Amino acid sequence: MSKADNHEIGGYHLNHKQLDALKRVYAHPVAHNLTWHEVRTLLDAVGEVEEKHNGSWRITIAGQPEVFDPNHGKDLTVEQVMDLRRMLTAAGLEPSA
């Protein structure tokens, strides 16, 4: 990956796919087709994701743990996007305007 493909946000280095996922988390209106795969790629870049035996994810970003229960569909619900947005904001991860 070249430097041109790497973006720094909140002290984290994101590639263009991770940056796109971050922007979609903050999209207005809320994105209805943000996939768990896209979010997992972003979360792996900015924190730690531990998949629990019951299918939930324990996500730690900037030392702050949170548990997410991915639904059985491939896309996040609006509530899950909002929870993720809150968590990323607290960690200083907001895309620039």
N, C-alpha and C positions, 0 to 999 in steps of 0.2 A: 504494500500500500504506500503510495507516495504521500508526501506532506500535503499536497493539494487535496487529497482524499480524506484527510484527517482534520476534524474540527474540535476545538477545545471549548467546552462549556462547563462552567462551574468546576474547573480543574480536572475534568474528565475528557479523555480523547475519544471521540466518536467517529465512526466511519459514516459514509453518506446514508446507508440504510438505517443505522441507529439514529442518526440525526433526523431522518424522515419520520421514524416512529415517534421520536420525542415531539416533533412538531405536530404530529397527528394526535398525540395525547392532549395537546393544548389547543387543538382546532376548535373554532366556533363556527357553526354549532358542533356539538360533541360528535366525534367520529363514530359511526355505527358499524364500520367494517374494519376495525383495528383487530388484528389477529393475535392470539396468544403467542404464536411463533415470533412475530415482530417484536412483541413486548419482551419476550424471554431474551431475545438477542440484545435488546437495549439494556435490560436489567443485568445480564451477565457482564456488560461493559462497565456498569457503574456501581455494582455491588455484588452481593453473594446471594445465590438462589439455592435453597435446599428443598428438594421435593420430598415431602413426608409420605409415609406409608398409606395414608388415607387420600392421597392425591392433592392435598393442599401444598402451597408453596410458602416457605418461610423466607422472606426477602429482607436483607439487611443492606441499607444504604446509609452511609455516613454514620454508622454505629447505631442506627435506629431500626429495630426489627419490626416487621409487620407480616401478618399471615393473610394470604389470598387463597380463595377457593375457586380455582378456574372452573367455569361452568363446562358442561359437556359439549357445547358448541365450539366452533373454532374462533368466534369473535367475542370480545369483551362486551359486557353490558354497559349501559350508560353509567350506572352506579360504580362499576369497577373502574371505568375510565376516570371518573371523578376522584375515587379513592387513590388511584395511581397518580393523578395530577397533584393531589394534596401531598403525597409522600415525596414526589420528585421536587416540588416547590420547597418543602422543608429542607431538602438536601442541597438546595441552591441550583437545581437543574431546570432552568427555564430557557427555552430558545429565545434568542434576541429578536427583537421586532423587525 
